[in-house]
Amino acid sequence: MKSAAIFMLLSGIAMLLQFQVDCTLCPPVTEDVFAFINGTPEQYIDFVSKNTDNQEIIENARNLKACIDSKLTTEDKDAAINLVKKINGSQYCNDMLISQSN
């Protein structure tokens, strides 16, 4: 169950890397994942609330955060964070940033 949760969380990030996208998407995705995985429930809800006023979405985010906090181990969370760091440090993102500056 825990591995499936991490897989689902990060599969969206991996899908973004399949397309020619501007790597300016990386920082917001990273911030969201870090808040979701390592932040307190209050920090994550504050992050979500900055992006929507929809109370159903905010409540769903609260429920998902509670689930993640109760189900994932420290090792699971570390694995998810390390994957995001690898994605952000990927050669693809570096190549995109170099080509945009030229």
PyMOL commands that set and color helices and strands:
alter all, ss='L'
color gray80, all
select helices_A, chain A and resi 2-16+23-38+41-51+55-71+74-88+91-101
alter helices_A, ss='H'
color red, helices_A
deselect
rebuild
show_as cartoon
